[in-house]
């Protein structure tokens, strides 16, 4: 049995704590925030309960695997969404419904995209082949070095090679004729905190996972139920969690971490340390690694920052469903400027999650619970967010017009979080919402490793290490780091 400390209680940290405790280790979690969950958190205010970050699950079999791995039945109730979401295009009164059923999808777009079912089937079949040909070889595998990773890539069928050299937009552009359909099939790039003009075509596999492989699922009781159920099990396993505890320093000797130092000056000792903090910025800010200095980090490609608004609204908004996207005109122009703009977008694209459409106890009766997410430039490009209220008002006014409901006059509670808030609350580097982007030189073995380069007992888990960002990926990340630790300490 080893003493294990997990730094941070995001889903990656919590999942790793479950796996390590199940294997008989004594596990302690140190959490900077006053609540567990990281980005998968909760805001309770004025009778409303908001999911703070993620608002759906995909690849839900990874959640099943997590509980199976510790000999437990999955306690989380999931409900599949259909339609998956709806998209409001500027100047169009009626939103487009996005269905998993290709028959229904073809009917929805019959006026602008002929033979859509046939085109989508071909597109998803190809994306599915890539997904299944790479899932075990690349996504669900540890790599000791870049050469090993490249050798594994050579085992991927050559027919997928063009995917590596095309963008997602080029992939949809050669498949569909309607601009609207192209935009809808490239929206998943925004889930990665990027744009389809920069995201590699390989991520069309996300279209496959959403529309054919598994779909989108909401969590009964809200997304934070995932965290509360895991916390119950961790308590049964005697895992201790210390909140309001931020790690500010590391003591080491003989190539191993000896202790951690928190913001209160307390020292924490263990045999194994696992960081669920951002893997790149932890190496730079806490460990002081030159290769991860602010100058080097700033040159890396980071995902867009989140600008989030949490609204409690008096009244029901009939036009909204569980998931809603609101898009403006000039998609390419907007995507080109959004990453590096030093000003807030004047006509922002944004996402609205109306949890009150499916959960009764997240808002008072007759009210709506709205979570609005607008991807914006990170703090490298726009360090001043004193215009938060102005941007929020801009978004709320636009939303009011497009759903035919005067939201501003009906607001009962409002919370705004800018990139600066996300950085300070959750140690997200420069406010980047999902950490390092998934460029070809920032995935696989080119991503920060899940084992430290110098300390033989320090490991990493979460979105910023392998295999990448998203709830299913961080669950896989917890499995990979647990396997690596087991192999390392079995060899000792």
ZITA-V40558 format. One line per field, one symbol per residue. ss: DSSP state (h for helix, s for strand, l for the rest). Layout:
ss = ???
//
This chain:
ss = llsssssllshhhhhhhhhhhhlllsssssllllllsllllssssllsssslllllslllhhhhhhhhhllllllllsssllllsssssllllllssslllhhhhhhhlllllllhhhhhhhhhhhhhhhhhhhhhhhhllllllhhhhhhhhllllhhhhhhhhlshhhhhhlllllhhhhhhhhlhhhhllllllllshhhhhhhhhhhhhlllssslllllhhhhhhhhhhhhlllsssllllsssssssllsssssssllllsssllsssslllhhhhhhhhlllhhhlhhhhhhllsllssssssssssllllllllssssslllhhhhhhhhlllllllllllssssshhhllhhhllllsssssssssslllllllllllhhhhhhhhhhhhhhhhllllhhhssssssslhhhhhhhhllhhhslllslllhhhlhhhllllsllllllsssllllllllllhhhhhhhhhhhhhhhhhhhhll
//
